[in-house]
């Protein structure tokens, strides 16, 4: 596996074009900004009051979490099969064929259960085997990344 494209995507850069991927974190006010504003409003605050203001600033500070999401998508043939089961149920209901409608409704419920079980199995696999990089990976120390994998 070539490492450069992986590192580019990890830094949210398109490896082919160099364009920024995704969007920048929200421009929320920082802890220091909140604290400075609160402290400026009370220039003669005691050290105890400054500690209270720090707690208030920490509670008012919103942080943009770094994350990666996972999307589970089934192949087109599975989606078409699922849609056809639902269409058959709708057509049977529209025609007043209650027995056929009940049959297709049961098949749809069964198929939905199968899809849910597949989703769960995939997520359990990810929970067991996924690897996460933690720590700072921007610079190397003695040729090694100081971050770690968990």
N, C-alpha and C positions, 0 to 999 in steps of 0.2 A: 504494500500500500504506500502510495506517495504521501508524505507528511504535509507538504506545503498547502495543498487545497484544504485539508482538514484544519490546519492552523488558521487559514484565512476565514473559513466559515465560522470557526470558534470565535474569532475576533469580529464577527458579523460583517465580513467583507466578501463580496462575490469573487471567487477565485478567477473567473473568466474576465470580468469587466473592471474589477476594483471598486465597484459601486457599493455603498453602504447597504447592508441588509437590515430589515426590520426598522424600528423607529427608536429614537432616543428615549431614555427614561424621562418620566414626567419632570417638569421644572418646579418641583415643590420647594418651598422655603426650607432652608437647612436649619439644623439645631442651633448653630452659632447665630444665625440671623434672628431666630425666635428669641433666644436668650438676650441678644444685644438690644432688641426692641423692648423686651420686658424690663431689663436692667436700666435702660435709658429713661423709662417712665418712673423709675424709683431710684434716683441717683444717690440717695442716702440710705439705701437698704442695708440692713445688718447682714452678717455672714449667714445667720440662720435664714433670713428672708431670701438671700441669694440662693441658698440651697433649695428653698421652696420654688423659686423662679426656675431653677435648673430642672426640677421635676416637671413643672408646668410646661417648659419648653420641650422636654423630651416627650411628653404626652401629645403635644401639639404638632410634633414633627412627623411627617409622613415620609416613609422611605419607599422608593421604587424597588420591589424585589427583582432580583435576577432569576430567571427561570428558563426552562426549556419545556415546551409542551409536547404531548404525544397525541397523535390523531390515529384512530383505528378506522381504516377504510376497507371495505370488502371489495372484491373484484366485481366488475360490471355484471358478470353472469349471475353472481349471487344477488346483486341488487335487482336485476331483471326478473329473476325467479321470485323474489319477495314481492315485487310490484305486481307480477302476474297473479300471484295468489290473492292479493288484495283486490285486484281488478275483478277477478272471478267472483269473489265474495260480494262486491258491489253490484255486479251485473245480476247475480242471483237474487239479491235483495230487491233490485229494481224490477225484476221480472216476477216478483212475488213467490219465487221458489224457495220457501223457507227451509226445506230439508237440505237443498244444495247450499244455501247461504250458511246454514249451521255447519255443514261439512267444511266449507272454505274458511269460515271463521275459526274453526278448530285447527285447521292446517296453519293458518296465519299465527295463531297463538303458539303452536308447536314450533314453528319456524323462528318466531321471535325469541323463544326460549333457547333455541340452538344458537342463535346469534349472540344472545346475552352470555351463554356459557363460553362461547369462543372469545368474547371480549374479556371475560374474567380470566380465562386461561392465559391469554396474552398478557394481561396486566400482572398476573402472578408470576409469569416468567420474567417480566421486566423487573418486578420487585426483588426477585431472587438474584438475577444476573446482571442488572444494569450497573454500570460503573460511573461514578461522579468524580470530576476533578474538583478539588478544593484547594484553597490557598492561593497565593499569588504566583502567576506563571509568566509574568512579563519579562523577567530577566533571569539569566542563568547564573548560578554560583558554581564555580569550578566545573563549568560545562554541564551542570545538572539543573533541571527545573526545581525550585524550592517547594512547589506545590506537591500535592499527593493525590492519589486515587483512592476512593473509598467505594 
